[in-house]
Amino acid sequence: MIKKILIANRGEIAVRIVRACAEAGIKSVAIYTDADRYSLHVKKADEAYSLGPDSVSAYLNVHRIVDLAKAAGCDALHPGYGFLSENPELAEACEKRNVRFIGPTAEVIRRLGDKVQARAAMIEAGVPVTPGSEGNLADVEAALAVAETTGYPVMLKATTGGGGRGIRRCANPAEMRRNFDRVVSEATKAFGSAEVFLEKCIDNPRHIEVQILADHHGSVIHLFERDCSIQRRHQKLIEIAPSPQISEEQRKTIGKLAVKAAKFVGYTNAGTVEFLLDADDRFYFMEVNTRLQVEHTITEQITGIDIVQEQIRVAAGLKLKYKQREVKRRGYAMEFRINAEDPQNDFLPSFGRVTRYFAPGGPGVRTDAAIYSGYDIPPYYDSMCAKLIVWALDWDSVIDRAIRALRDMGVYGVKTTIPYQLEILKSPQFQTGVFDTSFVEKHPELTQYSVHRSNRKLAAAIGAAMAAHMGL
């Protein structure tokens, strides 16, 4: 078995992996920059090593991180999500240095990270994909020719990368001409590649994804689906497992499609196969995320399976603990991405000191957080500072519990998305369990909430008390 793991990440996901290591009796090693020297993952890990002053680039230095893993005596490396998690060079470097990479092979990461290659593989595997270009687009004229065949609207997409970046919707040729160079520029800046392709746009789809696990012994299983339709600008805000808006027959279909896709490309470890579901209830392959997802937590809540520990077992060469028939689901779970943003000011990031933090508790409530009272949220990284996960036996109960838990949660000193997420939960349309990816843009009124005066007074009082205590 693996004895020591370097966690090539930061924040709440690094803390999550530290906890999985602790339960498995595995030593954990954190890395950090100067901006992160007081971060929770540094405090929780068995060992921690500085990467120096570079805030972001240090977490993207493949060879330095693998060298550090070897120097610290680690026999494995977990990339978490974001940063280098879907970079085949990291997997290759680990293999060359005899460090086990906790993820799929470099070959699979490279193939599925290129969305044109991934589309081609899915077509060959018999998994439905949206109509679009057969390969990368040479120029805007080529894009216009494909769009004339598929019909508008279409989506221009970066061939590599993800996270909602490098994507533009084009409703007509004029928008195509206006957006083509923008997508190329975004793709180049964000992912280091100028290649783009085109797909037919499915307006207002439901975003449904399937969690898969695969070992090196030929076993591939799915852990049911998640509904990620509540999103803003392709960034997820609330995730739900299982989806409240698909039938049992659809659930079986999408699970089989995900397993078929994984087997065809020789996938190993944990991954997510993402689909769009159109108004006619047809599934279309979107992409494969070759890493642990932010929202893996809700799948763990409904199945009882620790996905991170299964990742480690697979990387160690062991068989999956579970066969498909043994995977059962129970109840509903929701995850809320608690972002340090101001929903009433176009979601402007709100970095700074967390003067006071209260984590909610009670039955069916879990918090994965990177913050604590007195912690300074640095301005260099993603604005997500915590994840609230709730579980209950039925749909109505999970909504009630989520409202209670969000109200229990206290993050003072910075603005967060908590009040906005409460408004979403109270929305009659959301409560029906029937919604699509246009929900947020169709309900701008939900950002017009008012924070209760007593909460503002409490926040101000706590902030003043903490400032006085710290001598600010």
N, C-alpha and C positions, 0 to 999 in steps of 0.2 A: 504493500500500500504506500501511498504518498505520505511523506512525513513532514514536509515543510513547503508552504506555498507563498510565493510573492504575489501580492495583489497590485496589478498595474493600473490602479485607478484611485479614486478619491471619493469623498462624500458618503452618502447613505449606502451606495452599492458596495463600497469597500467595507463599511461596517457590517453589512449583511453577510458578506463572504467571511469576514473574521468570525462571526457567530457560527456559521456553518462549520468552519475549521475547528472551533472550540468544541463543538458537540461531537466531532469525529476524532478528537484527540490529535489534531494536526496543528503544528506551529504555523502562525501567520506572520507575514512580514509586510509592513506598510511602507509606501514611499510618499514623499511630500515635498512641496516647494516651500519657500519662505512664507508665501501667503497662506499656506495650509499648516504651518507648524503647530497651531493650537487646535487643529481639526480633530473631530471625534474618532476618526479611523486611526489616527496616530496614537491616541490615548488607549484605544481598545486592543490594538494588535500586540503580539508578543514582542516584536521588534519593529523599529522604524528607522528609515534612512533618508537623509536629505538629498534632494535633487538640485538644491541651490536656488538662486533667485528667479529663474525663468518660470513664469506663472503657468503658461499653457504649453509652450514648446517642450518643456522638460518631460511632460507626460506623453509626448509623441516621439521621443528619441528611442527608437527600437533597440539599437545596440547597447546604449548606455543602460537601459532597463534590464536587458538580458544579462549583461555583464554583472550588474548589481545582484541579480538573482543567483548567479554562480558564486559570486563572492560571499553572499550570505548563506550559502550552503542549501539553497532551495532546490528541490527536485521537480517542482512544478510551478506554473505561472497561470494565474486567472486574470483575464483582461477586463472582466466586468462588462459594462456597456459604454458606448461612446469611445472617444480617444482612439486607441489602437485595436479595439475589440474585433473589428472586421477588416483588419489589415493583414493580408497574407504574408507580408514580410516578417511580421512578428512571429507567426506560426513557423515560418521557415527558420528564422534565427533560433527559436527555441529548439527545434529539431536538430539543428547543427551543433548546438551546445549541450545536447542531452538533457534538456529541461522539458518536461511534459507540458504541452500547451493544452489548457482546459477549454477545448473548443474543437470544431471540425478541422480537417486538414487544410493546408494552404491551398491545395489544388481546388478543393470544393469552395473555399472562401472566395478565391479569385473568380471561379466560374459563376457563382451566384451573385457576387458583388457587381459583376458586369450585367446590367439588366437586359441587354440585348442577348447575351449568351444564355441568361436564365430563361428568357422568353422562348428561345429556340429549344432549350432542353425540355421545357414544359410542353411545348407543342409535340415534340417527339415522344414524350411520356404519355400523351393523351390527356393532359390537364388543360382545361379551357382557358384561353387567354383573350384579352380584348384585341380587336383588329388594330393594326398599326404598321409601322415601318418594319421591313425585314431585317434591317441593320441600322447602323448609325447614319445620321443624315449628313450629307456632304456640305450642304448650304441651305439657305432659306428657300431656294427654288425647288430643291428636292423635297423639302418639308411641305411646300404648297402642293406639289404633285401628289404626295401621299394623302394629304388632307382632302384633296378633291375626290379621291377614291373612297376614303373612309366616311367622308361627310363631317361637317362641323357640328358641335364643338369638338376640339381635340386638346390633348395635353402634351406640351413639350416637356421632356424630362431629361435630367442629367443621367447619363448611362451608369456612372458610378456614384457612390454616396447614398445619402438618404436623409432621414430626419426632417422631411418636409421642405428641404432646400433644393434649389435648382428645378423648380416646377412652375409652369405657367399655363393657364387655361387660355385658349384662343378660340373665339367664337366666329371669326371670319378671317379672310386673307389679310386685311389691314392689321388686325391684332397679331397675326402670325409674323408679319414683317416687323412689327414694332417689338415683339417679344423675343424673337429668335436670338439676336445678339445678347440680350439681357440674360437669357438662360445659359448661353455659352459662357458669358462672363461669370455668372454665379457658380457654374460648375467648375470653372477653372480656379476661381478663388477658394472655393470650399473643398474641392476634392482633387485638385491638381490635374484635371482632365477636361478637355474642351468638348468631349464627345457627348452628343445628345441624340435622342430618338423620339418617336411620336407614337401616341396611342389615341384611339378613339376615347373621348371623354364620356364617362358614365355620369350623368348629372344626378346629384343628390343620392349617391349610393349608401348602403350600409357597409361599414368597415368591419369585417369579421376575420379574425385570425385564429390559427390553430397551433397550440403548443405541441411540439414533438420531442421525443427522446429516442436516441438510437445508439446502440453499442457497437463494438468491433466484432461481434459474433453474429451479425445478421439480423438482430432484433430491432424493429422500429415500431414504436407505439405513439399514439396521440393521447393527450390529457384534456381533450375537449377544446372548446372554443372560447374566445373572448370577444366581446363587442366593444369596439373602440370608436364608435360613431360620434361621440361627443368630443369634438375637437375644434380648434381654432387655427386657421391658416396651416392646416396639416399637422398641427401639434396637439397631441392628445391631452385632454383635461380630466376626463373620467373614464375608467374602464370597468367593464362588467363581465363576470363569468358565472354561469354560461350566458349566452345571448338570450334576452327575454323575447326576441322577435323572430326566431326561427323555429321551425317544427322539428320533431324528433327525426323525421325522415331526412330533412335538410341537414340535421346534425350528423347523422350517419354518413351522408354523402360527402360533406366537407371534410370529415375526419378521414375517410378513405382516400380522398383526393390528396390530402396532406401527406399521408403515409406513402402513397404512390409516388409523389414528387420526391420525397426524401430517399426512398429506395432507389429510384432511377439514377440519382446523382451520387449515390454512395455516401450519404450523409451520416455523420457520427456526432455524438454529444447532443446538447440541447439546441433547439432552433425554433423559429416561428415561421409558418407559411401563411402569408397574408392574402386575403381575397376581398374583392368587392362584390356586393350582392345588389343587383339592379332592381328596378321596379317590377320586373317580370319574374323575380325570384330566381335569376340565373347567376351562378357564381363565376367569377373570372379571377384567375391568378394575377396577383399584383407583384409580389416579391417574396424572397426568403431572407429573414434576418438571421445571420449566422452567428448568433450570440445570445446571451441571456437578455430578455426584454425587461424594461422597467416594470412592466405590469405582470411579471411572473408570479407575483405574490398572490393574486386572486385565484390563479389556478391551484396554487398550493392550498389555499383555504378551502376550495370545494372538493379537492381530491385527497388532502392529507399527505401529499408527496412533497418532500423537500427537494426541489429541482436542483439547487446548488450542490447538495450532497450527491445527487445522482450524476451531475456533471463530473464531480471529482472521481466517483467510482468508475465511470466510463473512461476517463483519462488514465486511470490506473490499470485499465485492461480488463476490468471486471464486467460481468454480465449485468444487465438491468435487473433491479430487484423485482420488477413487476412485468407480467404479461398483460396483453390488452384486456383480456376478460377479467382481470383482477382490478382494473382501474375503474373506480366508481365515483360518481359525483353526488354531492349532497348540498342542497340549498343554493343560495346566491351570494356572491361576493362583489364588492365594489372597491375600486382604488381611486383615491383623489390625490392628484399631484398638487402638493402645496407649494406654490411658486411665490417667491418674493417679488410680486408684481402688483401694480395698481390697476385693477380692472376698470376703474372709473376714469383712468387717464391713458386709454389705449394700451393698457397692460405694460406700462413703463416699468422697467426693473426697479426694485426698491432695495438696494443693497445697504448694508450698515450693521449696526449692533442690535442683536436680539436682547432687549433689556430684560425680558422675562419669557420663559417658555413652559407651558403646561401641556403634557401629553395626555390625551383622553384614555380612559380605561373601560372596564366593565366587560360583560360577555360579548364575544364575537368582535372585539376591537383590537387591532394591531397597528403599531406605528413604527415605520422604518424612517429614521431621521438622521440628519447630519448636524443638527443644531442643539444648543443648550443655552441656558441663561448666561448672558455675557459674551456669547460667541459673535464674532464679527463676520458677516457673510461677505466674502471678497467679491469684487466686481468683475473678475476675470472669467468666470465660468457660467454654466447654465444656472438659471434662476431657481430651479427646483431645490428646495431645502428640506423637504420631508414628504413622506407618503403616508396617507391614512388609509387603512384597509379595514373594511367592516364585512361581517358575514352574518347571515340569518337564514332561516329555513325557507322562507318564501319571499316573493318580490315586494309585497307591501311592507313586510317586516324589515327587510334590508334597507328600504328607504327611511323608515322611521328610525332605525338604529343609526343610520348615517347622519341624519339631521341631528340626533342627540349627540353623536360623537364630534361632529364638526363644531357644534355649540360648546362642547366641553373643551375643545382644543384652544389653547391660548398662545398666540405668537405676537409679542408686543415689541415695539421699537421699529418694525418695518411693516409695510403694507403687504398683505397676502391675498391669494385668490379665495380664501375661505368664505367670505361673505357672498361672493359671486356663486360659488358652488352650492351654497345653501339656497340661493334663489333658483338655481337649476333644479334642485331636488324638489322644491315646492311648486315647480311648473306643472300644470295639469297635463300638458302634452308629454313631458318626461315620465310622469307617473303612469301613463298608459303603457309604457314599455315599447312604444312604437315611435322611432325617430331615425333620422339619417344624418349624414355629415354636414347638412346645411342648418342643423338645429341652432347653432350659436349665432350665425349670421341672420337667421330669421327672427331671433329674439333679442335684439339690441336693448330692449327695455329692461332686461334682467340685470344690466350693469347699473341701473338707476336705483340701487338699494340705498338705505340709510342705516348707518351704524348706530345702534342704540346708545343714547347719551351716557348711560351708566357704564357701558363698555369703554367709551372714550375717556371718561373720568378715571376709571380704573387703570387704563393704559397709561394715562398721564401721570397718575400717582405712582405707579410702579416704576415708570421711567425715571421720574425725579428721585425716587428712593435709591434706585440702582446707581444713578449717576453720582448721587451724594456718597454712596458706599464706596464707589470706585475712585472718588476724588476727581470727578470730571467737572 
